[in-house]
């Protein structure tokens, strides 16, 4: 089983639709969403790490797209 980690920049007050579109575009299963929380005094989330578990079909499709891009 393979995993892919995505770095997703976000402004929590404005990017809900952007995040929703991104999650719906993924081929594999999302197994974790890890927020990066900035330290005090201005505590907020500036990006997310999204861990995607790839199945065999998505893995093959992704490898084919990578070769085609080169």
Secondary structure, DSSP 8 states (H G I E B T S, - for coil): -EEEEEEEE--TTT-HHHHHHHHHH-SSEEEEEEEEE--SSS--EEEEEEEEEE-HHHHHHHHHHHHHH-
